[in-house]
Amino acid sequence: MSTLREKILTTATNLFQTQGINSTGVDTIVAVAGTTKMTLYKHFHSKEELILEVLKQSHQDFQSWLSEKLTSTKKPSDKLQKLFVFIEEWVTSPDFIGMGFIKASAEFPNEASPVHQLSSEQSRQFRQYISSLASEAGIKDANGLALQLSLLFEGAVQAEQMKRGSGAIKYAKKAAKILIDGALTP
């Protein structure tokens, strides 16, 4: 990836997360990135294409980070238990700016929108990731547990996006432990 393309992508990511997607115009992105519209459109044919690329990169970065954190845990049931420990670490870090697919789905509520569709798909992929962890741990209703845990995750992240330090993630972690312990009990 070219350095300039990367700079535009990083700038757009930061601006979209801190100012909102619809509130951030192309003029602002190029000004902050120190480039021109022509250069931006050379790398991204439209603002929508840039938004989609930002969402893809953000989701991939989060999934890679979480997967890497969980690789140190060998026992499948422990991976489930540690899931919210690591999510809490992420949410409470000073660099936390929210989850792209949650913000994007709120800004693009029309289900026909490619941005909304990608956001929905990323939510489904995360739920599937949790389901695979649950299956590895021997949970009978892995999809049901994954839905419950993803609801806790998305709700807590949304609450923390709205008000940092709300404590939502701590309570979500406690609720997740109860759900996981109940699902692991034969």
C-alpha positions in Angstrom: 0.0 0.0 0.0 1.4 3.4 -0.9 2.4 5.7 1.9 0.0 8.5 0.7 -2.9 6.0 0.4 -2.1 4.8 3.9 -2.0 8.4 5.2 -5.4 9.2 3.7 -6.8 6.0 5.2 -5.4 6.7 8.6 -6.6 10.3 8.5 -10.1 9.3 7.4 -10.3 6.6 10.1 -9.4 9.1 12.8 -11.8 11.8 11.5 -14.7 9.4 11.0 -14.3 8.0 14.5 -13.9 11.4 16.2 -16.1 13.6 14.1 -18.5 11.2 12.5 -18.6 9.9 8.9 -21.3 12.2 7.5 -19.9 15.2 9.3 -16.4 14.7 7.8 -16.1 16.0 4.3 -13.5 15.2 1.7 -12.1 18.7 2.0 -11.4 18.1 5.7 -9.8 14.7 5.0 -7.4 16.1 2.3 -6.6 19.2 4.4 -5.7 17.1 7.5 -3.8 14.5 5.4 -1.9 17.3 3.6 -2.9 16.1 0.1 -5.4 17.0 -2.7 -8.8 15.8 -3.8 -7.2 14.5 -7.0 -4.9 12.3 -5.0 -7.6 11.1 -2.7 -9.8 10.2 -5.7 -6.8 8.5 -7.4 -6.7 6.0 -4.5 -10.4 5.9 -3.6 -12.9 6.6 -6.4 -15.5 8.0 -4.0 -16.1 8.9 -0.4 -18.2 5.8 -0.1 -15.3 3.6 -1.2 -13.1 5.3 1.3 -15.6 4.7 4.1 -15.9 1.0 3.1 -12.1 0.7 3.1 -11.9 2.4 6.6 -14.4 -0.1 7.9 -12.7 -3.1 6.4 -9.3 -2.0 7.8 -10.7 -1.2 11.3 -12.5 -4.5 11.5 -9.5 -6.4 10.4 -7.2 -4.6 12.9 -9.6 -5.3 15.8 -10.1 -9.0 14.8 -6.3 -9.5 14.4 -5.6 -7.8 17.8 -8.2 -9.9 19.6 -7.2 -13.2 17.9 -3.5 -12.5 18.8 -4.5 -11.8 22.5 -6.5 -15.1 22.6 -3.7 -17.2 21.1 -1.8 -17.2 24.4 -4.8 -19.0 25.9 -4.8 -22.7 25.0 -7.9 -24.1 26.6 -11.1 -23.3 24.5 -13.3 -22.6 27.5 -10.6 -20.2 28.9 -10.6 -18.3 25.5 -14.3 -17.6 26.0 -13.7 -16.5 29.6 -10.9 -14.2 28.5 -12.8 -12.7 25.6 -14.4 -9.9 27.7 -11.2 -9.4 29.7 -9.4 -8.4 26.5 -12.4 -6.4 25.3 -12.4 -4.5 28.5 -8.7 -3.9 28.1 -9.4 -2.5 24.6 -12.4 -0.4 25.6 -10.6 1.2 28.6 -7.4 2.0 26.7 -6.8 5.7 26.0 -6.7 4.9 22.3 -10.3 3.5 22.3 -12.4 5.5 19.8 -15.2 3.0 19.3 -16.2 0.2 16.9 -16.5 1.3 13.3 -19.3 -0.9 12.3 -21.5 0.2 15.2 -21.0 3.9 14.4 -21.3 3.4 10.6 -24.6 1.5 11.0 -26.0 4.3 13.0 -25.0 6.9 10.4 -26.2 4.8 7.5 -29.5 3.2 8.7 -30.8 2.4 5.2 -30.3 -1.4 4.8 -29.7 -0.9 1.1 -26.6 1.2 1.7 -23.3 -0.6 1.0 -22.0 1.0 4.3 -24.9 -0.4 6.3 -24.5 -3.8 4.6 -20.8 -4.0 5.4 -21.4 -2.9 9.0 -24.1 -5.6 9.3 -21.7 -8.2 7.8 -18.9 -7.3 10.2 -21.3 -7.6 13.1 -22.3 -11.1 11.8 -18.6 -12.0 11.3 -17.8 -11.1 14.9 -20.8 -13.1 16.2 -19.6 -16.0 14.1 -16.1 -15.7 15.6 -17.6 -15.9 19.1 -19.7 -18.9 18.0 -16.6 -20.7 16.8 -14.9 -20.1 20.2 -18.1 -21.4 21.9 -18.1 -24.5 19.6 -14.5 -25.2 20.4 -15.3 -25.0 24.1 -18.1 -27.6 23.6 -21.1 -25.3 24.0 -24.2 -27.0 22.7 -26.0 -23.8 21.6 -22.9 -22.0 20.4 -24.9 -19.6 18.1 -27.2 -18.7 20.9 -24.3 -17.9 23.3 -22.6 -16.0 20.5 -25.7 -13.8 20.0 -26.0 -13.1 23.7 -22.3 -12.2 24.0 -22.3 -10.1 20.9 -25.3 -8.1 22.2 -23.4 -7.5 25.4 -20.3 -6.5 23.5 -22.1 -4.1 21.1 -24.2 -2.6 23.9 -21.2 -2.0 26.1 -19.1 -0.5 23.3 -22.0 1.8 22.3 -22.4 2.9 25.9 -18.6 3.6 26.2 -18.6 5.4 22.9 -21.4 7.7 24.2 -19.7 8.2 27.6 -16.2 7.1 28.4 -15.9 5.4 31.7 -19.6 4.6 32.0 -18.8 1.2 33.5 -20.9 -0.6 30.9 -18.0 -2.9 29.9 -17.4 -4.0 33.5 -21.0 -5.0 33.8 -21.0 -6.6 30.4 -18.0 -8.6 31.5 -19.8 -9.8 34.6 -22.9 -10.7 32.6 -20.8 -12.5 30.0 -19.1 -14.6 32.8 -22.6 -15.7 34.0 -23.7 -16.6 30.5 -20.5 -18.5 29.7 -20.4 -20.4 33.1 -24.1 -21.4 32.5 -23.4 -22.6 29.0 -20.3 -24.6 30.1 -22.2 -26.4 32.9 -23.3 -29.8 31.6 
